[in-house]
Amino acid sequence: MPPAFLPRERLWKIGDREIGLREAVSCVTPFNLFGLPAVVVPFGVDARGLPIAVQLVGMPYSEELLLEIAVRLEKARGPLAELP
């Protein structure tokens, strides 16, 4: 997933590409439509200080397994510095 977007931004640069809001949220739309469980695990900040995260998506009714994986990732990652 790309880093967080600043409020009121209309276009965002990811690598050498600019994308709009519709394209930015398109990565979560299929999971919502098909009722697949998903969880986001914070993983740090980018050079601008914006949060970076990993999104995990499971099979239908796999919430318990997905949450267990998320907890293990958080433990492996260690503590995060607080955002300003």
C-alpha positions as CSV (number, residue, x, y, z in Angstrom):
1,M,0.0,0.0,0.0
2,P,1.2,3.5,-0.6
3,P,1.9,5.9,2.3
4,A,-1.0,7.9,3.7
5,F,-2.3,10.8,1.7
6,L,-2.3,14.4,3.1
7,P,-5.7,15.9,3.7
8,R,-7.2,17.8,0.7
9,E,-4.8,16.3,-1.8
10,R,-6.4,15.6,-5.2
11,L,-3.6,13.7,-6.9
12,W,-0.9,11.7,-5.2
13,K,2.5,10.7,-6.6
14,I,3.4,7.0,-6.1
15,G,6.8,6.3,-7.6
16,D,6.7,8.2,-10.9
17,R,2.9,8.0,-11.3
18,E,0.1,10.3,-10.2
19,I,-3.2,8.8,-9.1
20,G,-6.5,10.2,-8.0
21,L,-8.8,9.2,-5.1
22,R,-10.8,6.6,-7.0
23,E,-7.7,4.7,-8.1
24,A,-6.2,5.0,-4.6
25,V,-9.1,3.3,-2.9
26,S,-9.6,0.7,-5.7
27,C,-7.2,-1.7,-3.9
28,V,-9.8,-2.2,-1.1
29,T,-13.0,-2.2,-3.2
30,P,-12.9,-5.9,-4.2
31,F,-12.6,-7.1,-0.6
32,N,-15.5,-5.0,0.5
33,L,-17.7,-6.2,-2.4
34,F,-16.9,-9.9,-1.7
35,G,-17.1,-9.7,2.1
36,L,-13.5,-10.8,2.6
37,P,-12.0,-9.9,6.0
38,A,-9.1,-7.5,5.9
39,V,-6.9,-5.9,8.5
40,V,-4.2,-3.2,8.2
41,V,-1.0,-3.4,10.3
42,P,1.0,-0.2,10.8
43,F,4.6,-0.6,9.9
44,G,6.3,2.8,10.2
45,V,6.5,6.1,8.5
46,D,7.9,7.3,5.2
47,A,10.4,10.2,4.6
48,R,7.6,12.7,5.0
49,G,6.5,11.2,8.4
50,L,3.3,9.7,6.9
51,P,2.2,6.3,8.1
52,I,3.0,3.1,6.1
53,A,1.0,-0.1,6.7
54,V,0.6,-3.6,5.4
55,Q,-2.9,-4.8,4.4
56,L,-3.8,-8.4,4.9
57,V,-6.8,-10.0,3.3
58,G,-8.2,-13.4,4.2
59,M,-10.7,-16.0,2.9
60,P,-14.3,-15.7,3.9
61,Y,-14.8,-16.4,7.7
62,S,-11.0,-16.4,8.4
63,E,-11.1,-13.4,10.8
64,E,-9.6,-15.3,13.7
65,L,-6.6,-16.5,11.6
66,L,-6.2,-13.1,10.0
67,L,-6.1,-11.4,13.4
68,E,-3.6,-13.9,14.7
69,I,-1.3,-13.2,11.7
70,A,-1.7,-9.4,12.3
71,V,-0.7,-9.8,16.0
72,R,2.4,-11.9,15.0
73,L,3.4,-9.2,12.5
74,E,3.0,-6.5,15.1
75,K,5.2,-8.5,17.6
76,A,7.8,-9.1,14.9
77,R,7.8,-5.4,13.9
78,G,8.3,-4.2,17.5
79,P,7.1,-0.9,19.0
80,L,6.5,2.1,16.7
81,A,7.5,5.7,17.5
82,E,4.4,7.8,18.2
83,L,3.4,10.2,15.4
84,P,3.6,13.9,16.1
